[in-house]
């Protein structure tokens, strides 16, 4: 009989931060616990099982400056882990490396973010920042026993960066039953003054390419077609100005942060889903939209192709191409065949089973060695 495992999940960010990494960690922990294992989040957050000391940053953000120290009780807790699974190549990630090496614990790293695509956040020369991000990703990933990527498109990308560690493809799971059971309501469209509603769920940030979706909306002649943006972020004011300058102020709606439990009804109450980002490693919201059966228009990238598997419309990153795709999507019915396939591909159980298999394999290798 296989004994339950204790898994340490190290992350730079956790609740109250709301983003794809946090959603992915929650999904993994839910799946591991449902399978009978113990998952302990180690993060600079009071809601984590092991809270790393941290300081507030001098900006209005929920992110914190992590101090890489743990007290005696927390260190003893970490020593009891069977596997350390990191989700960041930054401070918490290197803490995970240190504990894994010191105590002979297998180290797994999930590659969530193409760091070089976030170079615009660093106030240094762009190409130098991209090179530094690439070096960090390669160096950190090569310290892991196994690197998990959420789409097969990310494996050749990491190999191209010089990563030589073992790589496993494990799609990030979602609560498929919840997203398939969303309830449609006409109240949202009525409140917004829309006859047809296009949904975009995203952090409002430069790398998400949201201005492309706004420009595409401008190419749709029907004034009753509106765009709802679910999420918040540093580009909200800029995007609102973009919509105003394009004469779309009354057709672009900023819903702000939407609680995760409310998202299924929002998907169900929309008529199409748009995904203009090309910097994702998977795009968790694509899986959610698939499960909800929404017609999808996405920028054509290898990772979007992996997630959609022939469903939805893939277009080039041009506003006219995306406008064409949205016209087609709004004329479609909900894709129940895509929803049915996605129910199996993105279940929490499947993610947990594949991840547990990786953990067990690494532990078996350690015992043999």
C-alpha positions as CSV (number, residue, x, y, z in Angstrom):
1,X,0.0,0.0,0.0
2,X,1.3,3.4,-1.0
3,X,1.6,5.9,1.9
4,X,0.3,9.4,1.6
5,X,2.9,12.0,0.7
6,X,3.6,15.4,2.2
7,X,4.2,18.0,-0.6
8,X,5.7,21.4,0.0
9,X,4.3,24.0,-2.5
10,X,6.7,27.0,-2.6
11,X,5.4,30.1,-4.3
12,X,6.2,33.8,-4.5
13,X,2.5,34.7,-4.5
14,X,-0.6,33.3,-2.9
15,X,-3.9,34.7,-1.6
16,X,-4.9,37.5,-1.5
17,X,-3.2,37.8,-4.9
18,X,-5.5,36.6,-7.7
19,X,-3.8,35.4,-10.8
20,X,-3.2,32.3,-12.9
21,X,-0.3,31.0,-10.7
22,X,-2.5,31.2,-7.6
23,X,-5.4,29.5,-9.4
24,X,-3.0,26.8,-10.6
25,X,-1.7,26.2,-7.1
26,X,-5.2,26.0,-5.7
27,X,-6.1,23.5,-8.4
28,X,-3.1,21.3,-7.7
29,X,-3.6,21.4,-3.9
30,X,-7.3,20.5,-4.3
31,X,-6.4,17.5,-6.5
32,X,-3.6,16.3,-4.3
33,X,-5.8,16.5,-1.2
34,X,-8.6,14.7,-2.9
35,X,-6.2,11.9,-3.7
36,X,-5.3,11.6,0.0
37,X,-2.0,13.5,0.1
38,X,-1.0,16.5,2.2
39,X,-0.2,19.7,0.3
40,X,1.3,22.6,2.3
41,X,1.8,26.0,0.7
42,X,5.0,27.8,1.7
43,X,4.5,31.5,0.8
44,X,4.6,35.1,2.1
45,X,0.9,35.0,3.0
46,X,-1.0,34.6,6.2
47,X,-3.3,32.1,4.5
48,X,-0.4,29.7,3.6
49,X,0.5,26.7,5.7
50,X,4.0,27.9,6.3
51,X,4.2,31.7,6.2
52,X,7.6,33.2,5.0
53,X,8.5,36.5,6.6
54,X,8.0,39.4,4.1
55,X,7.7,43.2,3.9
56,X,5.3,45.4,2.0
57,X,6.6,46.9,-1.2
58,X,6.6,50.7,-1.6
59,X,3.8,50.5,-4.2
60,X,0.1,49.7,-4.1
61,X,0.3,46.0,-4.7
62,X,-0.5,42.7,-2.9
63,X,2.9,41.4,-3.7
64,X,5.5,41.5,-0.9
65,X,9.3,41.5,-0.5
66,X,10.2,38.0,0.6
67,X,12.7,37.5,3.4
68,X,14.4,34.0,2.8
69,X,14.3,32.9,6.4
70,X,12.2,30.4,8.4
71,X,12.0,29.9,12.1
72,X,12.9,26.6,13.8
73,X,9.3,25.2,13.7
74,X,8.9,26.1,10.0
75,X,12.2,24.5,9.1
76,X,11.2,21.3,10.9
77,X,8.0,21.3,8.9
78,X,9.9,21.7,5.6
79,X,12.2,18.8,6.5
80,X,9.2,16.5,6.8
81,X,8.2,17.0,3.1
82,X,8.6,14.1,0.8
83,X,8.7,16.4,-2.3
84,X,9.3,20.1,-2.8
85,X,7.4,21.6,-5.7
86,X,8.3,25.2,-6.5
87,X,6.3,27.6,-8.7
88,X,8.7,30.5,-8.9
89,X,12.4,30.9,-9.9
90,X,12.7,33.8,-7.5
91,X,13.2,33.9,-3.7
92,X,10.8,31.2,-2.7
93,X,12.1,29.0,-5.5
94,X,15.7,29.3,-4.4
95,X,14.6,28.6,-0.8
96,X,13.0,25.4,-2.2
97,X,16.3,24.5,-3.9
98,X,18.2,25.0,-0.7
99,X,16.0,22.8,1.4
100,X,15.7,20.1,-1.2
101,X,19.5,19.9,-1.6
102,X,20.2,20.1,2.1
103,X,17.7,17.3,3.0
104,X,17.8,15.1,-0.1
105,X,14.2,15.9,-1.1
106,X,13.2,15.6,-4.8
107,X,12.6,19.0,-6.4
108,X,9.9,19.7,-9.0
109,X,9.4,23.0,-10.7
110,X,6.3,24.2,-12.6
111,X,7.1,26.6,-15.4
112,X,4.3,29.1,-15.3
113,X,5.7,32.2,-16.8
114,X,7.7,33.2,-19.9
115,X,9.8,35.7,-17.9
116,X,11.4,37.3,-20.9
117,X,8.0,38.5,-22.0
118,X,7.7,40.6,-18.8
119,X,10.9,42.6,-19.5
120,X,8.9,45.8,-19.8
121,X,8.4,45.8,-16.0
122,X,12.1,46.2,-15.3
123,X,13.6,49.7,-15.7
124,X,16.6,48.6,-17.6
125,X,17.5,48.1,-21.3
126,X,15.0,45.6,-22.8
127,X,17.4,43.2,-24.5
128,X,19.7,42.9,-21.5
129,X,16.6,42.2,-19.3
130,X,15.4,39.5,-21.6
131,X,18.8,37.9,-21.6
132,X,18.9,38.0,-17.8
133,X,15.4,36.4,-17.6
134,X,16.4,33.7,-20.0
135,X,19.5,32.9,-17.9
136,X,17.5,32.8,-14.7
137,X,14.9,30.4,-16.3
138,X,17.6,28.1,-17.7
139,X,19.7,28.1,-14.5
140,X,16.8,27.5,-12.2
141,X,15.1,24.8,-14.3
142,X,18.3,22.9,-14.6
143,X,18.4,22.5,-10.8
144,X,15.1,20.7,-10.7
145,X,14.7,16.9,-11.0
146,X,11.7,17.5,-13.2
147,X,10.2,20.6,-14.8
148,X,6.4,20.5,-15.4
149,X,5.1,22.5,-18.3
150,X,1.3,22.9,-18.9
151,X,1.4,22.5,-22.7
152,X,3.7,20.5,-25.0
153,X,4.6,23.8,-26.8
154,X,6.6,24.8,-23.8
155,X,9.0,21.8,-23.9
156,X,10.8,22.9,-27.1
157,X,10.8,26.5,-25.9
158,X,12.7,25.4,-22.7
159,X,15.0,23.2,-24.6
160,X,15.8,26.2,-26.8
161,X,16.7,28.1,-23.7
162,X,19.2,25.4,-22.8
163,X,17.1,23.5,-20.2
164,X,18.4,19.9,-19.9
165,X,16.4,18.7,-16.9
166,X,13.6,16.1,-17.4
167,X,10.4,17.9,-18.7
168,X,6.8,16.6,-18.2
169,X,3.7,18.0,-19.8
170,X,0.8,18.3,-17.3
171,X,-2.1,20.6,-18.2
172,X,-3.2,22.8,-15.3
173,X,-6.6,21.5,-14.1
174,X,-9.8,23.4,-13.2
175,X,-12.9,22.5,-11.4
176,X,-14.5,21.3,-14.6
177,X,-17.9,20.4,-13.0
178,X,-18.3,24.0,-11.7
179,X,-17.4,25.7,-15.0
180,X,-19.7,23.4,-16.9
181,X,-22.6,24.1,-14.6
182,X,-22.6,27.9,-15.0
183,X,-26.1,29.5,-15.3
184,X,-26.9,31.8,-18.1
185,X,-28.6,35.1,-17.3
186,X,-29.8,37.8,-19.7
187,X,-29.5,40.3,-16.8
188,X,-25.8,41.1,-17.5
189,X,-26.4,42.0,-21.1
190,X,-29.4,44.1,-20.2
191,X,-27.5,45.9,-17.5
192,X,-24.6,46.7,-19.9
193,X,-27.0,47.6,-22.8
194,X,-25.6,44.8,-25.0
195,X,-27.4,42.5,-27.4
196,X,-24.3,40.3,-27.8
197,X,-21.5,40.1,-25.2
198,X,-17.8,39.2,-25.8
199,X,-15.9,38.1,-22.7
200,X,-12.2,38.5,-21.9
201,X,-11.0,37.3,-18.5
202,X,-7.5,38.5,-17.8
203,X,-5.2,40.6,-15.6
204,X,-5.2,44.0,-17.2
205,X,-1.5,44.2,-18.1
206,X,0.5,45.1,-21.1
207,X,1.7,41.6,-21.9
208,X,-1.9,40.4,-22.2
209,X,-2.4,42.4,-25.4
210,X,-5.9,43.5,-24.5
211,X,-5.8,46.6,-26.7
212,X,-5.9,44.2,-29.6
213,X,-9.4,43.0,-28.4
214,X,-10.6,46.6,-28.1
215,X,-9.4,47.4,-31.6
216,X,-11.1,44.3,-32.9
217,X,-14.4,45.4,-31.3
218,X,-14.1,48.7,-33.2
219,X,-14.1,46.6,-36.4
220,X,-17.6,45.2,-35.6
221,X,-20.3,47.3,-37.1
222,X,-23.1,46.2,-34.8
223,X,-23.2,48.7,-31.9
224,X,-25.0,46.1,-29.8
225,X,-21.9,44.0,-29.6
226,X,-20.0,44.8,-26.4
227,X,-16.8,43.7,-24.7
228,X,-16.7,42.8,-21.0
229,X,-13.3,42.7,-19.3
230,X,-13.2,40.6,-16.1
231,X,-10.1,41.4,-14.1
232,X,-8.0,44.3,-12.9
233,X,-4.4,45.4,-13.2
234,X,-2.0,48.3,-13.9
235,X,-3.2,48.9,-17.5
236,X,-6.9,49.6,-16.6
237,X,-6.7,53.3,-16.9
238,X,-4.7,53.1,-20.1
239,X,-7.2,50.6,-21.6
240,X,-10.1,52.8,-20.6
241,X,-8.5,55.7,-22.5
242,X,-7.9,53.5,-25.5
243,X,-11.6,52.6,-25.6
244,X,-12.6,56.2,-25.2
245,X,-10.2,57.4,-28.0
246,X,-11.7,54.8,-30.3
247,X,-15.3,55.9,-29.6
248,X,-16.0,52.6,-27.8
249,X,-16.4,53.9,-24.2
250,X,-20.0,52.7,-24.0
251,X,-19.2,49.3,-25.5
252,X,-16.2,48.3,-23.4
253,X,-17.1,47.4,-19.8
254,X,-14.5,47.0,-16.9
255,X,-16.0,44.5,-14.5
256,X,-13.0,44.6,-12.1
257,X,-11.9,41.6,-10.2
258,X,-14.6,38.8,-10.4
259,X,-14.5,36.2,-7.6
260,X,-13.6,32.7,-8.9
261,X,-16.9,31.2,-7.8
262,X,-18.8,33.8,-9.9
263,X,-16.9,33.1,-13.1
264,X,-18.9,30.1,-14.3
265,X,-22.1,32.2,-14.5
266,X,-20.2,34.9,-16.3
267,X,-18.9,32.5,-19.0
268,X,-22.4,31.1,-19.3
269,X,-23.9,34.5,-19.7
270,X,-21.6,35.6,-22.6
271,X,-21.8,34.9,-26.3
272,X,-18.1,34.5,-27.2
273,X,-14.7,34.5,-25.6
274,X,-11.7,36.4,-26.9
275,X,-8.0,35.6,-26.0
276,X,-5.5,38.1,-27.4
277,X,-2.5,37.1,-25.3
278,X,0.5,35.3,-26.8
279,X,2.7,35.2,-23.8
280,X,1.0,32.4,-21.8
281,X,2.3,29.0,-21.0
282,X,-1.2,27.6,-21.2
283,X,-3.9,30.2,-20.6
284,X,-6.1,28.7,-17.9
285,X,-9.1,30.9,-19.0
286,X,-9.0,29.1,-22.4
287,X,-9.7,25.8,-20.6
288,X,-12.5,27.5,-18.6
289,X,-14.1,28.9,-21.7
290,X,-13.9,25.5,-23.4
291,X,-15.6,23.7,-20.5
292,X,-18.3,26.4,-20.6
293,X,-18.8,25.7,-24.3
294,X,-18.2,29.2,-25.4
295,X,-17.1,30.0,-29.0
296,X,-13.5,31.1,-28.7
297,X,-11.3,33.4,-30.7
298,X,-7.6,33.3,-29.8
299,X,-4.4,34.6,-31.2
300,X,-2.7,31.8,-33.0
301,X,0.2,30.5,-30.8
302,X,1.5,26.9,-30.3
303,X,0.2,26.9,-26.7
304,X,-3.3,28.0,-27.7
305,X,-3.3,25.3,-30.4
306,X,-2.4,22.8,-27.7
307,X,-5.2,23.9,-25.4
308,X,-7.9,24.2,-28.1
309,X,-7.1,21.0,-30.0
310,X,-8.9,22.1,-33.2
311,X,-11.8,23.9,-31.4
312,X,-12.3,27.7,-31.5
313,X,-10.9,30.1,-34.1
314,X,-7.2,30.9,-34.2
315,X,-6.3,34.2,-35.8
316,X,-3.2,36.3,-36.5
317,X,-2.5,39.1,-34.0
318,X,-4.2,41.8,-36.1
319,X,-7.3,43.7,-35.2
320,X,-9.0,42.9,-38.6
321,X,-8.3,39.2,-38.3
322,X,-9.6,39.2,-34.7
323,X,-12.7,41.2,-35.8
324,X,-13.4,38.6,-38.5
325,X,-13.0,35.8,-35.9
326,X,-15.4,37.5,-33.5
327,X,-18.1,37.9,-36.2
328,X,-17.8,34.2,-36.9
329,X,-17.9,33.2,-33.2
330,X,-20.9,35.4,-32.5
331,X,-22.8,33.5,-35.2
332,X,-22.0,30.1,-33.7
333,X,-23.8,28.0,-31.1
334,X,-22.1,26.8,-28.0
335,X,-19.7,24.0,-28.7
336,X,-20.8,21.1,-26.5
337,X,-18.4,18.7,-28.1
338,X,-15.5,20.9,-27.1
339,X,-16.9,21.2,-23.6
340,X,-17.2,17.4,-23.3
341,X,-13.6,16.8,-24.4
342,X,-12.3,19.5,-22.1
343,X,-14.1,18.0,-19.1
344,X,-11.7,15.1,-19.3
345,X,-8.5,16.9,-20.4
346,X,-8.5,19.6,-17.7
347,X,-9.9,17.8,-14.6
348,X,-8.3,18.3,-11.3
349,X,-8.1,14.5,-11.0
350,X,-6.1,14.1,-14.2
351,X,-3.6,16.9,-13.1
352,X,-3.2,15.3,-9.7
353,X,-2.7,11.8,-11.0
354,X,0.0,12.8,-13.5
355,X,1.7,15.0,-10.9
356,X,1.6,12.2,-8.2
357,X,3.1,9.8,-10.8
358,X,6.0,12.2,-11.2
359,X,6.5,12.5,-7.4
360,X,6.4,8.7,-7.0
361,X,8.9,8.2,-9.8
362,X,11.4,10.6,-8.2
363,X,11.0,9.1,-4.8
364,X,11.6,5.6,-6.2
365,X,14.8,6.9,-8.0
366,X,16.0,8.3,-4.6
367,X,15.4,5.0,-2.9
368,X,17.2,3.0,-5.6
369,X,20.1,5.4,-5.5
